[in-house]
């Protein structure tokens, strides 16, 4: 099965946008950052340090699923950076789409908090990182996620992902 869309997941600050952008460039595919699909009310909550509820997330996840379906239909495929912290969120955006591959960027709280502290203009404050780690449900074996450690340079991570997509 050819992979048409790659979902790069992980907690905020794990490098989803950086890795996803580089991966999309390397593969010649469109890139989408799930952050751009949040309605203004969600962004306002996060800026205020208020964690989102599932009710806040459903329209956002549905918009991501629609983007994924359009990328699949277009024949161009795509790469999307999306936190997808819980299994039910991943089921909503990936579901039975067997041509969508999940990549989990995994790292320690300390490494990721340091990264977040170095990006002061992002709306997601470091104060919400702990809630992200608490909410994280790492992918189960049946999700066949490719797990990448965030301590590696982004180019190295992208190289490993692209190598995993090659047959045989």
C-alpha positions as CSV (number, residue, x, y, z in Angstrom):
1,X,0.0,0.0,0.0
2,X,1.3,3.4,-1.0
3,X,1.3,6.0,1.7
4,X,-0.7,9.1,0.5
5,X,-0.8,11.2,3.7
6,X,1.6,11.3,6.6
7,X,0.3,12.6,10.0
8,X,3.1,13.9,12.1
9,X,1.9,13.8,15.7
10,X,3.2,14.7,19.2
11,X,2.8,17.2,22.0
12,X,3.3,20.9,21.4
13,X,6.9,21.7,20.9
14,X,7.9,18.3,19.7
15,X,8.8,19.6,16.2
16,X,5.8,18.6,14.2
17,X,5.8,21.7,12.0
18,X,9.5,21.7,11.4
19,X,9.6,17.9,10.6
20,X,6.4,18.0,8.7
21,X,7.5,21.0,6.5
22,X,10.8,19.4,5.7
23,X,9.2,16.0,5.0
24,X,6.6,17.6,2.7
25,X,9.4,19.4,0.8
26,X,11.4,16.2,0.5
27,X,8.4,14.3,-0.8
28,X,7.1,17.1,-3.0
29,X,3.7,17.0,-1.2
30,X,1.5,19.7,0.2
31,X,1.9,20.5,3.9
32,X,-0.8,21.5,6.4
33,X,-0.3,22.6,10.0
34,X,-3.3,21.6,12.1
35,X,-2.8,24.8,14.2
36,X,-4.2,26.8,11.2
37,X,-7.4,24.8,11.4
38,X,-8.3,25.9,14.9
39,X,-11.2,28.2,15.2
40,X,-10.4,31.6,16.8
41,X,-12.1,30.5,20.1
42,X,-9.7,27.6,20.5
43,X,-6.7,29.8,19.9
44,X,-8.1,32.3,22.4
45,X,-8.4,29.6,25.0
46,X,-4.9,28.3,24.4
47,X,-3.4,31.8,24.6
48,X,-5.2,32.2,27.9
49,X,-3.6,29.0,29.2
50,X,-7.0,27.1,29.1
51,X,-6.7,23.5,27.9
52,X,-9.2,22.6,25.1
53,X,-12.0,20.1,25.7
54,X,-13.0,17.4,23.4
55,X,-16.0,19.5,22.4
56,X,-13.6,22.2,21.3
57,X,-11.6,19.7,19.3
58,X,-14.2,17.9,17.3
59,X,-14.7,20.6,14.6
60,X,-10.9,21.1,14.4
61,X,-10.4,17.3,13.9
62,X,-13.2,17.1,11.4
63,X,-11.5,19.9,9.4
64,X,-8.2,18.0,9.5
65,X,-10.0,14.8,8.3
66,X,-11.5,16.7,5.4
67,X,-8.1,18.1,4.5
68,X,-6.7,14.5,4.6
69,X,-9.5,13.2,2.4
70,X,-9.0,16.0,-0.1
71,X,-5.2,15.3,-0.2
72,X,-5.9,11.6,-0.8
73,X,-8.5,12.4,-3.6
74,X,-6.2,14.8,-5.3
75,X,-3.5,12.2,-5.9
76,X,-0.9,14.6,-4.6
77,X,-1.1,13.2,-1.0
78,X,0.2,15.4,1.8
79,X,1.8,15.8,5.2
80,X,0.0,17.2,8.1
81,X,1.3,18.2,11.6
82,X,-1.4,17.5,14.2
83,X,-1.0,16.8,17.9
84,X,-3.5,13.9,17.7
85,X,-2.8,13.2,21.4
86,X,-5.6,10.7,22.0
87,X,-6.5,7.5,20.2
88,X,-10.0,8.8,19.6
89,X,-8.6,11.9,17.9
90,X,-6.4,9.8,15.6
91,X,-9.4,7.5,14.9
92,X,-11.3,10.6,13.8
93,X,-8.6,11.9,11.4
94,X,-7.1,8.6,10.2
95,X,-9.8,5.9,10.9
96,X,-9.8,3.2,8.3
97,X,-7.7,5.2,5.8
98,X,-5.1,2.5,5.3
99,X,-3.0,4.8,3.1
100,X,-2.4,7.3,5.9
101,X,0.8,6.8,8.0
102,X,1.2,8.0,11.6
103,X,4.6,9.4,12.8
104,X,4.9,10.1,16.5
105,X,7.6,12.6,17.5
106,X,8.5,11.5,21.1
107,X,10.6,13.3,23.6
108,X,10.9,14.0,27.3
109,X,9.1,16.9,29.1
110,X,12.4,18.6,29.8
111,X,13.7,18.6,26.2
112,X,10.4,19.8,24.8
113,X,9.8,22.4,27.5
114,X,13.2,23.9,26.7
115,X,12.3,24.1,23.0
116,X,9.0,25.8,23.8
117,X,10.7,28.3,26.0
118,X,12.9,29.2,23.0
119,X,9.8,30.1,20.8
120,X,8.2,33.0,22.6
121,X,5.8,34.1,19.8
122,X,3.9,30.8,19.7
123,X,0.4,30.9,21.2
124,X,0.8,27.7,23.1
125,X,2.4,28.5,26.5
126,X,4.8,26.2,28.2
127,X,2.3,26.1,31.1
128,X,0.1,23.8,29.0
129,X,2.8,21.3,28.2
130,X,2.2,19.2,31.3
131,X,-1.5,18.9,30.3
132,X,-0.4,17.7,26.8
133,X,1.8,15.0,28.4
134,X,-1.0,14.0,30.7
135,X,-3.5,13.7,27.7
136,X,-1.0,11.9,25.5
137,X,-2.0,8.3,24.6
138,X,1.0,6.9,22.7
139,X,0.0,5.0,19.6
140,X,-0.9,1.4,20.1
141,X,0.8,-1.4,18.0
142,X,-2.2,-1.7,15.7
143,X,-1.8,1.9,14.7
144,X,1.6,1.0,13.1
145,X,3.1,4.4,14.0
146,X,6.6,5.2,13.2
147,X,8.2,6.6,16.5
148,X,10.9,9.1,16.2
149,X,12.9,10.6,19.0
150,X,12.9,14.4,19.0
151,X,16.5,14.7,20.2
152,X,17.7,13.9,16.7
153,X,18.1,16.8,14.2
154,X,15.0,17.4,12.0
155,X,16.9,16.4,8.8
156,X,17.9,13.1,10.3
157,X,14.3,12.4,11.4
158,X,13.0,13.2,7.9
159,X,15.6,10.9,6.4
160,X,14.5,8.0,8.6
161,X,10.8,8.7,7.8
162,X,11.5,8.7,4.0
163,X,13.6,5.6,4.3
164,X,10.7,3.8,6.1
165,X,8.4,4.7,3.2
166,X,10.5,2.9,0.6
167,X,9.4,-0.6,-0.2
168,X,11.5,-3.6,0.9
